[in-house]
Amino acid sequence: MNTLVDGRPDQAVPADDRGLLFGEHVFETIAFWHGQAPLWSGHMQRLARGAEVLGVMLPDPAQLARDCRILLQACPDCSAVIRITITAGSGGRGYWPVAQPRSRRIVQRRPWPSDLEDQRRSGLRAIFSAHRLADEGVLAGLKHGNRLLQTLAARECARAGADEAVLLDSAGRLAEAVSSNLVLVGADGIATPPHPAVAGVGLAWLREELASELAESSVFPAELDAVSELLVINSIGGIRPVTQLGRFRFEAGPVFRRLHTLWQSKLF
């Protein structure tokens, strides 16, 4: 059993689910390390923000935790990735909302990624995506159901044989990777782009740990010659170095080693 729909083992949702029809859902992808989720509270906070903006009824986090424990029962001490999806449920007339809304929760388990250690050791080879991120307005920062640009960028990666793709914003500045936030190291210190499409839980943790040491800085591709280390961070993969992005080369240097050690010692 690796999927629960509204708490029951199932692999299907109704064809009129509004998450399927309109992308009307929010989701979180959560790392469980030896049965524990170190960043659980951050994921629940972001899930609540997204549900409030979209008007999706959010189940009790305790109920979501019970669903996760059910999926982890087969290996209580194992490490796994669990995705929680909360849709707006079924019904309504086209785009118009449901008169008596009832959300649907989908909880899925997948194996822990097997290539993370290789990526930390060898670094990631990345490309620039041809697709630009637009200003999402009220949806900015949320983990909502429209991830089409990310899937298109992932297709570019697969075609190029790359590990990652970096997306630019509408002004041509570095914004984020396919499923990770960016961290750049230069002469002025450690910085991250100011307006990523997704406000990463891993990046939020790093902000708390580094406090004022982590700045926000807009960087254009032409300015990457001044960047010594380029890192990606998300709540599953932690902190990984990018060693190539287009024509630019980077080192897995001392900042990567320090931040990775911090991540491992505090969380995993």
MOKA-V845842 format. One line per field, one symbol per residue. psi: psi as a letter, one per 20 degrees, with the letter a starting at -180 (. if undefined). A space follows every 10 residues. Layout:
psi->???
//
This chain:
psi->pjppoliqpq jqqqijphhg hjkmrqrqop pooliqnhkg hgghghghgg hggikppprp hhghhggghg hihhmhjrpr ppppporjaq arociqrpgn qorppppqpr qppijggghh girqoqrpqi pqprpjchip iqmainkghh hghhgggghi krhqqpqqai ijqpgragkq rqpqpahjbp rqqhmqhpnp hghgghgggi cihorppppq hijihjphpp qqprigicpq qpipociqqr qnahgghghg gggghhg.
//
